[in-house]
């Protein structure tokens, strides 16, 4: 299959998102196109493939279903906390500590860096905790989604003690053994690559600079101006439909904080139990099922808080929690399922393998390989909507190439693949991290997508310059100096006085 044909569904889908602003329609068209191409344009085979893809998701009891269940539960928790007055009480308490719009956004940024166990966990939890604070200062949901998205995967991928770190370390260990590369183990190789992960590092710094200097570009400027006027079009309409009158009279900030703490503690404890209480194995566990049970425990905790307040009616608890969960089901769950289906279809077309074969067949100088791998990984993750799939395809190519050309470039080439995949993930509307970041912030997916892309492209441009400088000089410090200069110039010309 030609590379253009394999990429065609992704191109059409992205174009439709931009032109129609109808995400479900665009994803549906992408699934149909990819399925027809995969089935060699046989309608019966294509429809069978679509059904099998959907059935595989709704029967995935250890991965997809727990994620969907957790997303739905978050809707119920939020509605109950709103009913009891917990969200309002937390907002009032937080606002007493946070004095301005900049500080409110910085709080979300810091929380995103601190909570670094998993990108899904990060995206949904940070959103629930941060919304009351950012709403008080009329910060757009698109801006909050950008902060969440740029402190989820970019932070997690730098941490060896995370679900991403465990997955990557396992891949790298096997690849090093196969290639006869003895300089690093999987773990030490991961740590050695961290300083070369230019995109995640610059992305995290970029968020702070955007907040500190009020750098609003393109659609983000529109959403921020709307939000200040009290009319934020990036806000998810489904949330407006589920807002209820506050009945609780006894809520404090702990009414919101305790369920979130229960969520974190229960999730971690179940992962620890799965690892037979061996801390070194905790991050090797799949987080989806523990996350579901952590969500259930948090939901029960929120219900207990509601029941202990005599002003809260029992039937109201059931009513608002049902509405909240249904709102999440018809919005976030629908988008997630379609995004997973289209991502799987594009992968089944062999898009990633075709891109990898293209780069392997070129005769490139060693100095430019980190930059090329970064761009290819970005394109692959953008087209397929998956970072992990890009890791699995490109790392087995990057390691042998580094061994055969210049082993000294091994950490940089590995980091280029990892950072490039995160970049592509940020730019892709079919990425589950993109969807969940929008869900956590209660932003529309389209608003989050179009407002984040300019920042991701600028960050990627700076990271590309870093890889080019490092490839030419093999001096990490020089690469950082050049990237810092470019960042300074960017802030100097873009900051709001």
C-alpha positions, 0 to 999 in steps of 0.5 A: 500500500502506498504511504499516501493512501494510508495517510489519506483517512487521517488527512480527510479527518483532520480537514473535516474537523477544521472545516465543519467543527463536528468532531463525531462526524469527522471521526466517523468519516475517518473510520469509514474511509480507513475501513474501506481502504483496509477492506480493499473497498469491499463494503461487506468486509468493511462493515464487518471490520467496523463492527469487530473494532467496536465490539473489541472495545466494548469487550475490553475488560482490562483496558478500554472499558475501565477507562470509559467507566472512569470517565462516566464516574467523573461526571457523577462525582462532579455533579454530586460535589456541585450539589453539596456545594463542595465545588463552590466551597473549594473555589472560595477557599482556593480563590482566597489563596490565589490572588489573580488570573496568572496565579490560578493558571500556575496552580494548575501547571504545578499540579500537572507537574506534581501528579505524574503517575499517568497521563489519563489520571493527570488529565482528569484529576487535574481538570476536576481540581483546577476548574473551580479556581480557573472559573473564578478568574474567567479563564477559558476552558480551552486554556485550562485544557492546554495547561492540562494536556501540556503537563500530562504526557510531557511530564509523564514521559520524563518520569521513569516511575510512571506507566509510560516509563515502565512501558518504554523501559521494558521496550528499550531493555529488550532492544539493547539486548538484541542489538548488543548495546551494553552501554546502558540498561533499559532503565539507565538508557531511559534516564540518559535520554531524559536530558535530550527530550527537548519537546517535553521539556520545552512544552512544560516551560512554554506553558509557564511562559504562556501563563506568565506573559499572557501569550494568547495566539490564534483561537486561544486569544478569542476564547480568552477574550470571550471568557473574560466577557463571561461567554466562553464558547470553548466550554462544553455545552453538556456541562451547562445542561447538568448544572444544578442548584446547590443544596448543601449548606455544610460543605468546605474545601475538604468536601472536594479534596477528600474524594480526590485524595481517596481516588489517588490513594485507592488507585495507588493501593490497588496497583501496589496490591497487584505488584504484591506490595513491591514498590519497584513493580508498581509502575509495571501494572496497568492503571486502568482497572485500579483507576476505575475502582479508585473512581468508584471509591471517590464516588462513594465518598462524595455520596457519603458527604452528600448524605451527611448534609441534612439539606441535601435531598436523597432523590437529588443525589440520584438525579444529578449523578445520573445526569452527570454520568449520562452527559459524560457518556454522550459526549466524552465516551462517544468521542473516545470510542470513535477515536480509538476505532479510527486510530486502530483502523489507521494502524491496521493500514500499516501507516506507521510501518510505511513511514518507518520503512520510508525513513529506513530506506533513505541514506541520511547522515548521522547528525540529522537522524535525531531531527528526522526521527523527531519529525517522523515520530511526530507525523506518525503519532499525529496520523495514528493518534497514539504515542505508544504505537509510535514508540513500538514502531520507531524505537526498534528502528532507532536503536539499530540505526544508532548502533550502526552509525554513531552509538554516542547519539543513542540517547538523543535518538531515543529521546527524539522518538519519544518527544516526537510522539508526544508532539504528534499526540498533542496535535492529533484530535484523535489522540485519547490524551487530547480527548481526555484533556478536553474532558478534564477541562470540560472544553469542547474537543474542537476548541482544545484542538485548534487552540493548542496546535499553534503552541505545539508547532512552535514548541516543536520548531524550537525542539527541532532546532535543538536536535539540529544543533546537537546533531551538528555539534554533539554538545548538549549544552549548546543545544540548550543555549540555542533553544533558550535564545529562541524561547527568549526571542519568542517571549520578547515579541509575543508577550503582552505588556 
